[in-house]
């Protein structure tokens, strides 16, 4: 298990953002110490952190990233997300009715 600071360095995501990702449900710690509240992550979560960083670098907002991560393994769905992003239109997508936004 990695403490939040160590995971932050390895993933290149700030501690503040890791806490925010936990709050919005994108990247939860593997476990949280009940007594101290300290967050611990596992090495197996680093690929997910990498996906989040890659999607952010493509200009996707966090709400859209959350939706994309649920469909990340579906090649056709990913292609659709990228096509809609390239068009730059705030079109509705899927049942969740999220909007694509450029930040």
FENURBEL-V943483 format. One record per pair of residues at least 24 apart in sequence whose ideal C-beta (glycine too) atoms are under 10 Angstrom apart, sorted by the first residue. I is the first residue (numbers start at 1). GAP is how many residues later the second one is. D is the distance in Angstrom with one decimal. If there is no record, write none. Layout:
# FENURBEL-V943483
i=I gap=GAP d=D
i=I gap=GAP d=D
This chain:
# FENURBEL-V943483
i=1 gap=28 d=9.2
i=1 gap=29 d=6.4
i=1 gap=30 d=7.2
i=1 gap=38 d=9.9
i=1 gap=39 d=4.3
i=1 gap=40 d=7.1
i=1 gap=41 d=6.0
i=1 gap=42 d=8.6
i=2 gap=27 d=9.5
i=2 gap=28 d=8.5
i=2 gap=37 d=9.5
i=2 gap=38 d=6.6
i=2 gap=39 d=4.9
i=2 gap=40 d=6.9
i=2 gap=41 d=6.7
i=2 gap=43 d=8.5
i=2 gap=44 d=8.8
i=3 gap=26 d=9.9
i=3 gap=35 d=6.9
i=3 gap=36 d=7.8
i=3 gap=37 d=6.3
i=3 gap=38 d=8.0
i=4 gap=25 d=7.2
i=4 gap=28 d=9.9
i=4 gap=34 d=7.1
i=4 gap=35 d=4.5
i=4 gap=36 d=7.3
i=4 gap=37 d=6.8
i=5 gap=33 d=9.9
i=5 gap=34 d=9.7
i=6 gap=34 d=9.4
i=6 gap=35 d=8.1
i=6 gap=37 d=10.0
i=7 gap=32 d=8.2
i=7 gap=33 d=8.2
i=7 gap=34 d=3.9
i=7 gap=35 d=8.6
i=7 gap=36 d=8.7
i=7 gap=38 d=7.3
i=7 gap=39 d=7.8
i=7 gap=42 d=7.6
i=8 gap=33 d=8.9
i=8 gap=41 d=9.4
i=10 gap=31 d=8.8
i=10 gap=33 d=8.1
i=10 gap=35 d=9.8
i=10 gap=36 d=6.1
i=10 gap=39 d=8.1
i=11 gap=30 d=8.2
i=11 gap=34 d=8.1
i=11 gap=35 d=5.9
i=11 gap=36 d=9.8
i=11 gap=37 d=9.0
i=11 gap=38 d=3.8
i=11 gap=39 d=7.3
i=11 gap=41 d=8.5
i=11 gap=42 d=7.4
i=12 gap=37 d=8.1
i=12 gap=38 d=9.0
i=12 gap=41 d=6.8
i=13 gap=36 d=5.8
i=13 gap=37 d=9.6
i=13 gap=39 d=7.4
i=13 gap=40 d=6.8
i=13 gap=43 d=9.4
i=15 gap=24 d=8.9
i=17 gap=32 d=9.9
i=17 gap=35 d=9.1
i=17 gap=36 d=9.9
i=17 gap=39 d=9.6
i=17 gap=45 d=9.5
i=18 gap=31 d=8.4
i=20 gap=42 d=8.1
i=21 gap=27 d=9.7
i=21 gap=28 d=8.6
i=21 gap=31 d=7.1
i=21 gap=41 d=7.9
i=21 gap=44 d=9.3
i=21 gap=45 d=9.3
i=24 gap=38 d=6.2
i=24 gap=39 d=8.0
i=24 gap=41 d=9.5
i=24 gap=42 d=6.9
i=25 gap=37 d=9.8
i=25 gap=41 d=6.4
i=25 gap=44 d=9.7
i=26 gap=25 d=9.9
i=26 gap=26 d=6.3
i=26 gap=29 d=9.9
i=26 gap=36 d=6.5
i=26 gap=37 d=9.4
i=26 gap=39 d=6.3
i=26 gap=40 d=5.3
i=26 gap=43 d=6.9
i=27 gap=24 d=9.6
i=27 gap=25 d=6.4
i=27 gap=38 d=9.8
i=27 gap=39 d=9.7
i=27 gap=42 d=8.9
i=48 gap=24 d=9.1
i=55 gap=26 d=8.9
i=55 gap=30 d=9.6
i=56 gap=47 d=8.5
i=58 gap=24 d=7.8
i=58 gap=27 d=6.7
i=58 gap=28 d=9.7
i=59 gap=26 d=6.8
i=59 gap=29 d=9.2
i=59 gap=41 d=9.1
i=59 gap=42 d=8.7
i=59 gap=43 d=5.4
i=59 gap=44 d=6.4
i=60 gap=25 d=6.7
i=60 gap=40 d=7.5
i=60 gap=41 d=8.2
i=60 gap=42 d=8.8
i=60 gap=43 d=8.2
i=61 gap=37 d=8.9
i=61 gap=38 d=8.6
i=61 gap=39 d=7.9
i=61 gap=40 d=4.7
i=61 gap=41 d=8.1
i=61 gap=42 d=5.5
i=62 gap=39 d=9.8
i=62 gap=41 d=8.9
i=63 gap=33 d=9.0
i=63 gap=35 d=5.8
i=63 gap=36 d=8.2
i=63 gap=37 d=9.8
i=63 gap=38 d=8.0
i=64 gap=29 d=8.3
i=64 gap=32 d=9.7
i=64 gap=34 d=5.7
i=64 gap=35 d=7.8
i=64 gap=36 d=5.9
i=64 gap=37 d=6.9
i=64 gap=39 d=9.8
i=66 gap=30 d=9.0
i=66 gap=32 d=8.4
i=67 gap=26 d=7.4
i=67 gap=27 d=7.0
i=67 gap=28 d=9.9
i=67 gap=29 d=5.6
i=67 gap=30 d=9.9
i=67 gap=31 d=5.1
i=67 gap=33 d=9.8
i=68 gap=25 d=9.5
i=68 gap=30 d=9.3
i=70 gap=24 d=9.5
i=70 gap=26 d=8.8
